[in-house]
Structures are given as structure tokens and as C-alpha cells.
Amino acid sequence: GPFQAHNLLAALGLAIAGGVPAGRATDALTGLRGVPGRMQRIARRDDGAMAFVDYAHTPDALEKALTALRAHLDGRLIVVFGCGGDRDRGKRPEMGRIAERLADVVIVTDDNPRSEDPAAIRAEILAGMRREAVEIGDRAEAIARGWSMLAAGDGLLVAGKGHETGQIVGDAVLPFDDAEVLRNLAAGAGA
């Protein structure tokens, strides 16, 4: 989105100001790879449907991620997200409102519940919403539901964990990777 474009232009300007020839600096841009878990495209189907993961775990980040992704879609925007436990409870209904306003389909799931009851966290997110959302506690199942709903030109954003490879439940860190779940779904669907 615009935030990444501004960062890219700033880096390009610094490189040129630091003595790197402009042509060499701009050529180097073609080899750039994005940061894992930051608006990372995981799959693109033949029909144009795409799936992304992003670390967006605050209201501002979720709003920016959904807004940026919306600009690149011809179809619907589906979001799968949750909120972490033992963290700012006040942001939960706000994130529900943001998701409802900016996405066509909202799937609320578990993030890192830590010591909190995951169902209570989801309820606080849903309390901020007026229209009905899909609620699926199991994150892998929620991602699979979002993937199954994709049609031509749609986009799926799995938000909140980004680069993380574990899910904190109680005192345990269970292996979990949003990108891996999406890759497996895409491989099974022939994306």
C-alpha cells in the first residue's frame, strides 16, 4: 500500500543521495522481497483470487491492511482475524467495527488467547459489529473457511499473526503458521 511505497521511495532516495547511481538503485528494486508476514501474498489462483497474511494486530494496522488490499481486488474482500488474550481488551470491538466496515465477509477466530477464554475474546470482537460474522474458534478451520469462500477476483486476508509460527494457548506455544495453512490449502486446490 501507500505506506510501503513511501518507505520504498525513501530508501531509494537515501541510496541515490549516498552515491549509488540512480539506474543501479532502481534496478535493485526488482530483486526486493517483502517482509514475511507483512502483506505477504501466499497464493494466487488462476481465476485471480488471492490470499495474504499480515501481522495487522492493532485497529490502525487492520484498517490500513484492509484498505490497501481492497484497492487491488475486483471481487470481495474476506478477512480472518482474532485478537490476542491478556492484551488491550478495548481494541477488540473496535477491530470488529473496522473489519465489518472494510471487508465483505468477516470470520472471527482465535489468535493467541494466552490465559483468557478464547470464546470471550471472540465475543468482545463480535460485540463491535452490527452485521453477522462467521465465528470459528479453530484458526486453521477459519482460514480454510475463508479459502473455500474465495471466488474469481476475491481476496482473503488472514490478519493478526503474520510471521508468527506459534499460537499461545495458556502457557503453551503450539506450532501454528498462517502462511503454511494457506500454502497447504492452495496446494490441495491446485492454485
Secondary structure, DSSP 8 states (H G I E B T S, - for coil): -HHHHHHHHHHHHHHHHTT--HHHHHHHGGG----TTSSEEEEE-TTS-EEEEE---SHHHHHHHHHHHHTT-SS-EEEEE---TTS-TTHHHHHHHHHHHH-SEEEE--S--BTS-HHHHHHHHHTT-SS--EE-SSHHHHHHHHHHH--TT-EEEEES-TT--EEEETTEEEE--HHHHHHHHHHHHT-
